[in-house]
Amino acid sequence: NLDAAIEGALSNIEKQGATNLVVKTEEFKTEKGITGKKAYGEFYIVAPNGETLSIPTKYELLLFAQQGGLQQILVMYSGNERYGDEVKKRIMDSVELVITEK
């Protein structure tokens, strides 16, 4: 269940100090036709001193299920990173998986 896997991954991000998590989800399909689920958005980080940082962190999470296994790709970057969106797009556009067969 990819929705449950997304919830688990986002819960782990929250346990590491993320707050005000904005989550959008949609289907994702690679160029070879492998389908999965994408979650993306932003959150704020709470520093160890309890202060919430003022610049959001952006993220994109891809999940794929094949033959009872789960593959996950997570990219996170500072919202003020000059080339963050461009680098993230290049990474996500290059994602391709091998179709497993038994």
C-alpha distances in whole Angstrom, upper triangle without the diagonal:
4,6,6,6,9,10,11,13,15,16,17,19,20,21,23,25,24,25,25,21,21,17,17,14,14,13,15,17,19,22,22,19,16,13,11,10,13,14,18,21,23,24,27,28,30,32,33,36,34,35,33,33,34,32,29,26,24,21,18,15,13,10,10,8,11,12,10,11,9,12,13,16,18,21,23,27,29,30,33,33,35,33,30,28,30,29,25,26,27,24,22,24,24,21,20,19,20,18,18,20,21
4,5,5,6,9,10,10,12,14,15,17,18,20,21,23,21,22,22,19,18,14,14,11,11,10,12,14,16,20,19,17,14,11,8,7,9,10,14,17,20,21,24,25,27,30,31,34,32,33,30,30,31,29,25,23,21,17,15,11,10,7,7,7,11,13,11,11,8,10,10,13,14,17,19,23,26,26,30,29,31,29,26,24,26,25,21,22,23,21,18,20,21,17,18,16,18,17,18,20,21
4,5,5,6,9,10,11,12,14,16,17,18,20,22,19,20,19,16,15,12,12,9,10,11,13,16,18,22,22,20,17,13,10,8,10,9,13,16,18,19,22,24,26,29,30,33,30,31,28,28,29,28,24,22,20,17,15,12,11,9,11,11,15,17,15,14,12,13,12,15,15,18,19,23,25,25,29,29,31,30,26,24,27,26,22,23,25,22,19,22,23,20,21,20,22,21,22,24,25
4,5,5,6,9,10,10,12,14,15,16,19,20,19,19,20,16,17,14,14,12,14,14,16,19,21,25,25,22,19,16,13,11,12,12,15,17,19,20,22,23,25,28,29,31,29,30,28,28,30,28,25,22,21,18,16,13,13,11,12,12,15,17,14,14,12,13,13,15,16,19,20,24,26,26,30,30,33,31,28,26,29,28,24,25,27,24,21,24,25,22,22,21,23,22,22,24,25
4,5,5,6,9,10,11,13,14,15,17,19,18,19,20,16,17,14,14,12,14,14,15,17,19,23,23,21,17,15,11,10,11,11,14,16,18,19,21,22,24,26,27,30,28,29,27,27,28,27,23,21,19,16,14,10,10,8,10,10,13,15,13,11,9,10,9,12,12,16,17,21,24,25,28,28,30,29,25,24,26,25,21,22,24,21,19,22,22,19,20,18,20,20,20,23,24
4,5,5,6,8,10,11,12,14,16,17,15,16,16,13,13,10,11,9,11,12,13,16,18,22,23,21,18,15,11,8,8,7,10,13,14,15,18,19,21,24,25,28,26,27,24,24,25,24,20,17,16,12,11,8,9,8,11,12,16,18,16,14,11,11,9,11,11,14,15,18,21,21,25,25,27,26,22,21,24,22,19,20,22,19,17,20,21,18,19,19,21,21,22,25,26
4,6,5,6,9,10,10,12,14,16,14,14,15,12,12,10,12,11,14,15,17,20,22,26,26,24,21,18,15,12,12,10,12,14,15,15,17,18,20,23,24,27,24,25,22,23,25,23,20,18,17,14,13,11,12,11,14,15,19,21,18,17,14,15,13,14,13,16,16,20,22,22,26,26,29,28,24,23,26,25,21,23,25,22,20,23,25,22,23,22,25,25,25,28,29
4,5,5,6,9,10,11,13,15,14,15,16,13,15,13,15,14,17,18,18,21,23,27,27,25,22,19,16,14,14,12,14,16,16,16,18,18,19,22,23,26,24,25,23,24,25,24,21,19,18,15,14,12,13,12,14,15,18,20,17,15,12,13,12,14,13,16,16,20,22,23,27,27,30,28,25,24,27,25,22,24,26,23,21,24,25,22,23,22,24,25,24,27,28
4,5,5,7,9,10,11,13,12,14,15,12,14,12,14,13,16,17,17,20,21,25,25,24,21,18,15,13,12,10,12,13,14,14,16,16,18,20,21,24,23,23,21,21,23,22,18,16,15,12,11,9,10,10,13,14,18,20,18,15,12,12,9,10,9,12,13,16,19,20,23,23,26,25,21,21,23,22,18,20,22,19,18,21,22,19,21,20,23,23,24,27,28
4,5,5,6,9,10,11,9,11,12,8,10,9,12,12,15,17,18,21,22,26,27,26,23,20,16,13,12,9,10,11,11,10,13,13,15,18,19,22,20,21,18,19,20,19,15,13,13,10,11,9,12,12,16,17,21,23,21,19,15,15,12,13,10,12,12,15,17,18,21,22,25,24,20,20,23,22,18,20,23,20,18,22,23,21,23,23,26,26,27,30,31
4,5,5,6,9,10,9,10,12,10,12,12,15,15,18,20,21,24,26,29,30,29,26,23,19,17,16,13,14,14,14,12,14,14,15,17,18,21,19,20,18,19,21,20,17,15,16,14,14,13,15,15,18,19,23,25,22,20,17,17,14,15,13,16,15,18,19,20,24,24,28,27,23,23,26,25,22,24,26,23,22,26,26,24,26,25,28,29,29,32,33
4,5,5,6,9,9,12,14,12,15,14,17,17,20,22,22,25,26,29,30,29,26,24,20,18,16,14,15,15,15,13,14,13,14,16,17,20,18,20,18,19,21,20,17,15,15,13,14,13,15,15,18,19,22,24,22,19,16,16,13,14,12,14,13,16,18,20,23,23,27,26,22,23,26,24,21,23,25,22,21,25,25,23,25,24,27,28,28,31,32
4,5,5,7,6,9,11,9,12,12,15,16,19,21,21,24,25,28,30,29,26,24,20,18,16,13,13,12,11,9,11,10,11,13,15,18,16,17,15,15,18,16,14,11,12,10,12,11,14,15,19,21,24,26,24,21,18,17,14,14,11,12,10,13,15,16,19,20,23,23,19,20,23,21,18,21,23,20,20,23,24,22,24,25,28,29,29,32,34
4,5,5,4,6,9,8,11,12,16,17,21,23,23,27,28,32,33,32,29,26,23,20,18,15,14,13,12,9,10,9,10,12,14,16,14,15,13,14,17,16,14,12,14,13,15,14,17,18,22,23,27,29,26,24,21,20,17,17,14,15,13,15,16,17,21,21,25,25,21,22,25,24,21,24,26,24,23,26,27,25,28,28,31,32,32,35,37
4,6,7,9,12,12,15,16,19,20,24,26,26,29,30,34,35,34,30,28,25,22,20,18,18,17,15,13,13,11,10,12,12,15,14,16,14,16,19,19,17,15,17,16,17,17,19,20,23,24,27,29,26,24,21,21,18,18,16,17,15,18,18,20,23,24,27,27,24,25,28,26,23,26,28,26,25,29,29,27,29,29,32,33,33,36,37
4,6,9,13,12,16,17,20,21,24,26,26,29,30,33,34,34,31,29,25,23,21,18,17,17,14,12,11,9,9,10,10,14,13,14,13,14,17,17,15,13,15,14,17,16,19,20,23,25,28,30,28,25,22,21,18,18,15,15,13,15,16,18,20,21,25,25,21,23,26,24,21,25,26,24,24,27,28,26,29,29,31,33,33,36,38
4,7,10,11,14,16,19,21,25,27,27,30,31,34,36,35,32,30,27,24,22,18,17,16,13,10,8,6,5,7,8,11,9,11,9,11,14,14,12,11,14,14,17,17,21,22,26,27,31,33,31,28,25,24,20,20,16,16,14,15,14,16,19,20,23,24,21,22,25,24,22,25,27,25,25,28,29,28,31,31,34,35,36,39,41
4,7,7,10,12,16,18,21,24,24,28,29,32,34,33,30,28,24,21,19,15,14,12,9,6,6,5,6,9,11,14,12,12,9,10,12,12,10,9,11,11,14,15,19,20,24,26,29,32,30,27,24,22,19,18,15,15,12,13,13,14,17,18,22,22,19,20,23,22,20,22,25,23,22,26,27,26,29,29,33,34,35,38,40
4,5,9,12,15,18,22,25,25,29,30,34,36,34,32,29,26,22,20,16,15,12,9,6,5,6,7,11,13,14,11,11,8,10,12,12,10,10,12,13,16,17,20,22,26,28,31,34,32,29,26,25,22,21,17,17,14,15,14,15,18,19,23,24,20,21,25,24,21,24,27,25,24,28,29,28,31,32,35,36,37,40,42
4,6,10,13,16,20,23,24,28,30,33,35,33,31,28,25,22,19,15,13,10,8,5,6,9,10,14,16,17,14,13,10,11,12,12,9,11,12,13,16,17,20,22,26,28,32,34,32,30,27,26,22,22,18,18,15,16,15,14,17,20,23,24,20,20,24,24,21,23,27,25,24,27,29,28,31,32,35,36,37,40,42
4,6,10,13,16,20,21,24,26,29,31,30,28,25,21,18,15,11,10,7,6,4,7,10,12,15,18,20,17,16,13,13,14,13,10,10,10,10,12,13,17,18,22,24,28,31,29,27,23,22,19,18,15,15,13,14,14,13,17,19,22,22,18,18,22,22,19,21,24,22,21,24,26,25,27,28,32,32,34,37,39
4,7,10,14,17,18,22,24,27,29,28,26,23,20,16,13,10,8,5,5,6,9,13,15,19,21,23,20,19,15,16,15,14,10,10,9,10,11,13,16,18,21,24,27,31,29,27,23,22,19,18,15,15,13,15,15,13,17,18,21,21,18,17,20,21,18,19,22,21,19,22,25,23,26,27,31,32,33,36,38
4,7,10,14,15,19,21,24,26,24,23,19,16,13,10,6,6,5,7,9,13,15,18,21,24,26,23,22,19,19,19,17,13,12,10,9,10,10,13,14,18,20,24,27,25,24,20,19,16,16,14,14,13,15,16,15,19,20,22,22,18,17,20,20,17,18,21,20,17,20,23,21,24,24,28,28,30,33,35
4,7,11,12,16,19,22,24,22,20,17,14,11,8,5,5,6,9,12,16,18,21,24,27,29,27,26,22,22,21,19,15,14,12,11,10,10,12,14,17,19,23,26,25,24,20,19,17,16,14,15,15,17,18,16,20,21,23,22,18,16,19,20,16,16,20,19,16,18,21,20,22,23,26,27,28,31,34
4,7,9,13,16,19,21,18,17,13,11,7,5,4,6,9,12,15,19,21,24,27,29,32,29,29,25,25,24,22,18,17,14,12,10,9,10,11,14,16,19,23,22,21,17,17,14,14,14,15,16,18,20,19,23,23,25,23,20,18,20,20,17,16,19,18,15,17,20,18,19,20,23,23,25,28,30
4,6,10,13,16,18,15,14,11,9,6,5,7,9,12,15,18,22,24,27,30,33,35,33,32,28,28,27,25,21,20,16,14,11,11,10,11,13,15,18,22,21,20,17,17,15,15,15,16,18,20,22,21,25,24,26,24,21,18,20,20,17,16,19,18,14,16,18,16,18,19,21,21,23,26,28
4,7,10,13,15,12,11,7,6,5,6,9,11,15,18,21,25,27,30,33,35,38,35,35,31,31,30,28,24,22,19,16,13,11,9,10,10,13,15,19,19,18,15,15,14,14,15,17,19,22,24,24,27,26,27,25,22,20,21,21,18,16,18,17,14,14,17,14,15,16,18,18,20,22,25
4,7,10,12,9,8,6,5,5,6,9,12,15,18,21,25,27,30,32,35,38,36,35,32,31,30,28,24,22,18,15,11,10,8,9,9,12,14,18,18,17,15,13,12,12,14,15,18,20,23,23,26,25,26,23,20,18,18,18,15,13,15,14,10,11,13,11,11,13,15,15,18,21,24
4,7,8,6,6,4,6,8,9,13,15,19,22,25,28,30,33,36,38,41,39,38,35,34,34,30,27,25,21,18,14,13,10,11,10,12,14,17,18,17,15,14,14,14,16,17,20,23,26,25,28,27,27,24,22,19,19,19,16,14,15,14,11,10,12,10,9,11,13,13,16,19,22
4,5,5,5,7,8,11,11,15,17,20,23,26,29,31,34,36,38,41,40,39,36,34,34,31,28,25,22,19,15,14,11,11,10,13,14,17,19,17,16,13,14,13,16,17,20,22,26,26,28,26,26,23,21,19,18,18,15,13,13,12,9,8,9,7,6,8,11,11,15,17,21
4,5,8,10,12,14,15,18,20,23,26,29,32,34,37,39,41,44,43,42,39,37,37,33,30,28,24,22,18,17,14,15,14,16,16,20,22,20,19,17,17,16,19,19,23,25,28,28,30,28,28,24,23,20,19,19,17,14,14,14,11,9,9,9,7,10,11,12,16,18,22
4,6,9,12,15,16,20,22,25,28,31,35,36,39,41,43,46,45,44,41,39,40,36,33,30,27,24,20,19,15,15,13,15,14,17,20,19,18,16,17,17,20,21,25,27,30,31,33,31,31,27,26,24,22,22,20,18,17,16,14,12,11,10,7,8,9,9,13,15,19
4,6,10,13,15,18,20,24,27,30,34,35,38,40,43,46,44,43,40,39,39,36,32,30,26,23,19,18,14,14,12,13,13,16,18,18,17,15,17,17,20,21,25,27,31,30,33,31,32,28,26,24,23,23,20,18,18,17,14,13,13,11,9,10,11,10,13,15,18
4,7,10,13,16,19,23,26,28,32,33,36,38,40,43,42,41,38,37,37,34,31,28,25,21,18,15,12,11,8,9,9,13,15,14,13,12,13,14,17,19,23,26,29,29,32,30,31,28,26,23,23,22,20,18,18,16,14,13,13,10,8,7,9,8,11,13,16
4,7,10,14,16,20,23,26,29,31,34,36,38,41,39,39,36,35,35,32,29,26,23,20,16,14,10,9,7,9,10,13,14,14,12,12,13,14,16,18,22,25,28,28,31,29,30,27,25,22,23,22,19,18,19,17,14,14,14,12,10,10,12,11,13,15,18
4,7,10,13,17,20,23,26,27,30,33,35,38,36,36,32,32,32,29,26,23,20,17,13,10,7,6,5,7,10,13,13,12,10,9,10,11,13,16,19,22,25,25,28,27,29,26,23,21,22,21,18,17,18,16,13,14,15,11,11,11,13,13,14,17,20
4,7,10,14,17,19,23,24,27,30,32,35,33,33,29,29,29,27,23,20,17,14,11,8,6,5,7,9,13,16,16,14,11,11,10,11,12,14,17,20,23,23,26,25,27,25,21,19,21,20,16,16,18,16,13,14,16,13,14,14,17,16,18,21,23
4,7,10,14,16,20,21,25,27,29,32,30,30,26,25,26,23,19,17,14,10,7,6,5,6,9,12,16,19,19,17,13,12,10,10,10,11,14,16,19,19,22,22,23,21,18,16,17,17,13,13,16,14,10,13,15,12,14,15,18,19,20,23,26
4,7,10,13,16,18,21,24,26,29,27,26,23,22,22,20,16,14,11,8,6,5,7,9,12,15,18,22,21,19,15,14,11,11,9,11,12,15,17,16,20,20,22,20,17,15,18,17,13,14,17,15,12,15,17,15,17,18,21,22,24,27,29
4,7,10,14,16,19,22,25,27,25,24,20,19,19,17,13,11,8,6,4,6,9,12,15,18,22,25,24,22,18,16,13,12,10,9,10,12,14,13,16,17,19,17,14,12,15,15,11,12,15,14,12,15,17,16,19,20,24,24,26,30,32
4,7,11,14,17,20,23,25,22,21,17,16,16,13,10,9,6,6,7,9,12,15,19,22,25,29,27,25,21,20,16,15,12,11,10,11,12,10,14,15,17,17,13,12,15,16,13,14,17,16,14,17,20,19,22,24,27,28,30,33,36
4,7,10,13,16,19,21,19,17,14,13,12,10,6,5,4,6,9,11,15,17,21,24,28,31,29,27,23,21,18,16,13,11,9,9,9,8,12,13,16,16,13,12,16,16,13,15,19,18,17,20,22,21,24,26,30,31,33,36,38
4,7,10,13,16,18,15,14,10,10,10,9,5,5,7,8,11,13,17,19,23,26,29,32,30,28,24,23,19,18,14,13,10,10,10,9,13,15,18,18,15,15,19,19,16,19,22,20,19,23,25,24,27,28,32,33,34,38,40
4,7,10,13,14,12,10,7,6,7,7,5,6,9,11,14,16,20,22,26,29,32,35,33,31,27,26,22,20,16,15,12,11,10,10,12,14,18,19,16,17,21,20,18,21,24,23,22,26,27,26,30,31,35,36,37,41,43
4,6,9,11,10,8,6,6,8,8,7,7,11,12,16,17,21,23,27,29,33,35,33,30,27,25,22,20,16,15,12,12,10,11,14,15,19,20,17,19,22,21,19,23,25,23,23,27,28,27,30,31,35,36,37,41,43
4,7,8,6,6,4,6,10,11,11,11,14,16,19,21,24,26,30,32,35,38,35,33,29,28,24,23,20,19,15,15,14,15,17,18,22,24,21,22,26,25,23,26,28,27,27,31,32,31,34,35,38,39,40,44,45
4,5,5,5,6,7,11,12,13,13,16,18,21,23,26,28,32,34,37,39,37,34,31,29,26,25,21,20,16,16,14,16,17,19,22,24,21,24,27,25,24,28,29,28,28,32,33,32,35,36,39,41,42,45,47
4,5,7,9,11,14,16,16,16,20,21,24,25,28,30,33,35,38,40,38,35,32,31,27,26,23,22,19,19,18,20,21,22,26,27,25,27,30,28,27,31,32,30,31,34,35,34,37,37,40,42,43,46,47
4,6,9,11,14,16,17,18,22,23,27,28,31,33,36,38,42,44,41,38,35,34,31,30,26,25,22,21,19,21,22,23,27,29,26,29,32,31,29,33,35,33,34,37,38,37,40,41,44,46,46,50,51
4,6,9,13,15,16,17,20,22,25,26,30,31,35,37,40,42,40,37,34,33,30,29,25,24,21,21,19,20,21,23,27,29,26,28,31,30,29,32,34,32,33,36,37,36,39,40,43,45,45,49,50
4,6,9,12,13,15,18,21,24,26,30,31,35,37,41,43,41,38,35,34,30,29,25,24,20,19,17,17,18,21,24,26,24,26,29,28,27,30,32,31,32,35,36,35,39,40,43,45,46,49,51
4,6,9,10,12,15,17,21,23,26,29,32,35,38,41,39,36,32,31,27,26,22,21,17,16,14,14,16,18,21,23,21,23,26,26,24,27,30,28,28,32,33,33,36,37,40,42,43,47,48
4,6,7,9,13,16,20,22,25,28,32,34,38,41,39,36,32,30,27,25,21,19,15,14,11,11,12,15,18,20,18,20,23,23,22,25,27,26,26,30,31,31,34,36,39,41,42,46,48
4,6,10,13,16,20,22,26,29,33,35,39,42,40,37,34,32,28,26,22,20,16,14,11,10,10,14,16,19,17,19,22,22,21,24,26,26,26,29,31,31,35,36,40,42,43,47,49
4,7,10,13,17,20,23,26,30,33,36,40,38,35,31,29,25,23,19,17,13,11,7,6,7,10,13,15,13,15,18,18,18,20,23,22,23,26,27,28,31,33,37,39,41,44,46
4,6,10,13,16,20,23,26,29,33,36,35,32,28,26,22,20,16,14,10,9,6,5,8,10,13,15,12,13,17,17,15,18,21,20,20,23,25,25,28,30,34,36,37,41,43
4,7,10,13,17,20,23,26,30,33,31,29,25,23,19,16,13,10,7,6,5,5,8,9,13,14,10,11,15,14,13,16,18,17,17,20,22,22,25,27,30,32,34,37,40
4,7,10,14,17,21,24,27,30,29,27,23,20,17,14,11,8,6,5,6,6,9,10,12,12,9,9,12,12,10,12,15,14,14,17,19,19,22,24,28,29,31,35,37
4,7,10,13,17,20,23,27,26,23,19,17,13,10,7,6,4,7,9,9,13,12,15,14,10,10,13,12,9,11,14,12,11,15,17,16,19,21,24,26,28,31,34
4,7,10,14,17,20,24,23,20,16,14,11,8,6,5,7,9,12,12,16,15,17,15,11,10,13,12,8,10,12,10,9,12,14,13,16,17,21,22,24,28,30
4,7,10,14,17,20,19,16,13,11,7,6,4,7,9,12,15,16,19,18,20,18,15,14,16,14,11,12,14,12,9,13,14,12,14,15,19,20,21,25,27
4,7,10,13,17,17,14,10,8,6,5,6,9,12,15,18,19,22,21,23,20,17,16,17,16,12,12,14,11,9,11,12,9,11,12,15,16,18,21,24
4,7,10,14,13,10,7,6,5,7,9,12,15,18,22,22,26,24,26,24,21,19,21,19,16,16,17,14,12,14,15,11,12,11,14,14,15,19,21
4,7,10,10,8,6,5,7,9,12,15,18,22,25,26,29,28,29,27,23,22,23,21,18,18,19,16,13,15,15,11,11,9,11,11,12,15,17
4,7,7,6,5,6,9,12,15,18,21,25,28,29,33,31,33,30,27,26,27,25,22,22,22,19,17,19,18,14,13,11,12,11,11,13,15
4,5,5,6,8,11,14,18,21,24,28,31,32,35,34,35,32,30,28,29,27,24,24,24,21,19,20,19,15,13,10,10,8,7,9,11
4,6,8,11,14,18,21,24,27,31,35,36,39,37,39,36,33,32,32,30,28,28,27,24,22,24,22,19,16,13,12,10,7,8,8
4,7,10,13,17,20,24,26,30,34,35,38,37,39,36,33,32,33,31,28,28,28,25,23,25,24,20,18,15,15,13,11,12,12
4,7,10,14,17,20,23,27,30,32,35,33,35,33,30,29,30,28,25,25,25,22,20,22,21,17,16,13,13,12,10,12,13
4,7,10,13,17,20,23,27,28,31,30,32,29,26,25,26,24,21,22,22,19,17,19,19,15,14,12,13,13,12,15,16
4,7,10,14,17,20,24,25,28,27,29,26,23,22,23,21,18,19,19,15,14,16,15,11,11,9,11,12,12,16,17
4,7,10,13,17,20,22,25,23,25,23,20,19,20,18,15,16,17,13,12,15,14,11,12,11,14,15,16,19,21
4,7,10,14,17,19,22,20,22,19,16,16,17,14,11,13,13,10,9,12,12,9,11,11,15,16,18,21,24
4,7,10,14,15,18,17,19,17,14,14,15,13,10,12,13,10,10,13,13,11,14,15,18,20,22,25,27
4,7,11,12,15,13,15,13,10,10,12,10,7,10,11,8,9,12,13,12,15,17,20,23,24,28,30
4,7,9,12,11,14,13,9,10,13,11,8,12,13,11,12,15,16,16,19,21,24,26,28,32,34
4,6,8,7,10,10,6,9,11,10,8,12,14,12,14,17,18,18,21,23,27,29,31,35,37
4,5,5,9,10,7,10,13,12,11,14,16,16,17,20,21,21,25,27,31,33,35,38,41
4,6,8,10,7,9,12,13,12,14,17,17,17,20,22,22,26,28,32,34,36,40,42
4,6,9,8,10,12,13,13,16,18,18,19,21,23,24,28,31,34,36,39,42,45
4,6,5,8,10,10,11,13,15,15,17,19,20,22,26,28,32,34,36,40,43
4,6,8,9,10,12,13,14,16,18,19,20,22,26,29,33,35,38,41,44
4,6,5,6,9,10,11,12,14,15,17,19,23,26,29,32,34,38,41
4,5,5,6,9,10,11,12,14,16,17,21,23,27,30,32,36,39
4,6,5,6,9,10,10,12,14,16,19,22,26,28,31,34,38
4,5,5,6,9,10,10,12,15,18,22,25,28,30,34,37
4,5,5,6,9,10,11,13,16,20,23,26,28,32,35
4,5,5,6,8,10,11,15,18,21,24,26,30,33
4,5,5,6,8,10,14,17,20,23,26,29,32
4,6,5,6,9,12,16,19,22,25,28,31
4,6,5,7,10,13,17,19,22,26,29
4,5,5,9,12,16,18,21,24,27
4,6,8,12,15,17,21,24,28
4,6,10,13,16,19,22,26
4,7,10,13,16,19,23
4,7,9,12,16,19
4,6,9,12,16
4,6,9,13
4,7,10
4,7
4
